[in-house]
Amino acid sequence: MRPTTIRDLLVFAVLAPMALVLFAPTASACPFCDGGPTGVNEVREGVFDTNFWPKVAATLAPFPVLAGIVALIYFGPPSFGGRRADAADVTGPAASEPH
């Protein structure tokens, strides 16, 4: 491709979405969101009622469990009764050099 063609495509890729947003008519997706004739936002009242925080807690509760499972897979199971490595058990140049 020629460099001018690539430049033109990039300009079009940036300007086309901006033109669509600027000239698009507004759409009413939810007849209950704008308040309707009563002026009451029924969707907001349905979501942010007295049970909002228990629902948020129930939604977020599985994530720490999943994070624990991922950590268990990544790091391996913990060794509670495992053997500690002493300085005498360490082999290599650092262990053989006097301090």
C-alpha positions in Angstrom: 0.0 0.0 0.0 1.1 3.5 -0.6 1.8 5.7 2.4 -0.9 8.2 1.4 -3.5 5.4 1.3 -2.6 4.3 4.8 -2.8 7.9 6.0 -6.2 8.3 4.4 -7.5 5.1 6.0 -6.3 6.3 9.4 -7.9 9.7 9.0 -11.1 8.0 7.9 -11.0 5.6 10.8 -10.7 8.5 13.2 -13.2 10.9 11.6 -16.0 8.4 10.7 -16.9 7.5 14.3 -16.7 11.2 15.3 -19.1 12.1 12.5 -21.5 9.3 13.4 -21.6 10.5 17.0 -22.1 14.1 16.1 -24.8 13.7 13.6 -26.7 10.7 15.0 -30.1 11.4 16.4 -30.7 10.6 20.0 -32.6 7.4 20.7 -34.7 6.5 23.6 -33.6 2.9 24.5 -35.6 2.5 27.6 -39.1 4.0 28.1 -38.8 3.8 31.9 -35.4 5.6 32.1 -36.4 9.1 31.2 -39.0 9.3 34.0 -42.1 9.1 31.8 -45.2 11.1 32.6 -44.9 10.6 36.3 -41.3 11.9 36.4 -40.2 8.9 38.5 -37.2 7.0 37.2 -38.5 3.4 37.7 -35.3 1.8 36.6 -33.2 3.7 39.2 -35.7 2.9 41.9 -35.6 -0.8 41.0 -31.8 -1.0 41.0 -30.9 1.3 44.0 -33.5 0.0 46.4 -32.9 -1.3 50.0 -31.4 -4.6 48.6 -28.7 -2.9 46.5 -25.7 -3.6 48.8 -26.6 -7.2 49.6 -26.9 -7.8 45.8 -23.5 -6.1 45.2 -21.9 -8.3 47.9 -23.5 -11.4 46.4 -22.2 -10.5 43.0 -18.6 -9.8 44.2 -18.4 -12.8 46.6 -17.1 -15.4 44.0 -14.1 -13.2 43.0 -11.9 -13.8 46.1 -12.6 -17.5 45.9 -11.5 -17.5 42.2 -8.4 -15.5 43.1 -7.5 -18.0 45.7 -7.9 -20.9 43.3 -5.7 -19.1 40.7 -3.1 -18.4 43.4 -3.2 -22.1 44.5 -2.7 -23.1 40.9 0.1 -20.6 40.3 2.0 -20.9 43.5 1.1 -24.4 44.5 -0.3 -25.7 47.7 1.1 -24.2 51.0 3.6 -26.4 52.9 2.7 -26.1 56.6 4.7 -29.0 57.9 7.5 -28.7 55.4 11.2 -28.7 56.0 13.0 -25.4 56.4 16.2 -24.8 54.4 19.0 -24.1 56.8 22.2 -22.4 55.8 24.1 -25.7 55.9 21.6 -27.2 53.4 22.2 -24.4 50.8 24.7 -25.4 48.2 26.5 -23.0 45.9 29.1 -20.3 45.9 27.4 -18.2 48.5 27.3 -21.0 51.0 30.9 -22.0 50.6 32.4 -18.5 51.0 33.3 -17.4 54.5 31.6 -14.4 55.9 
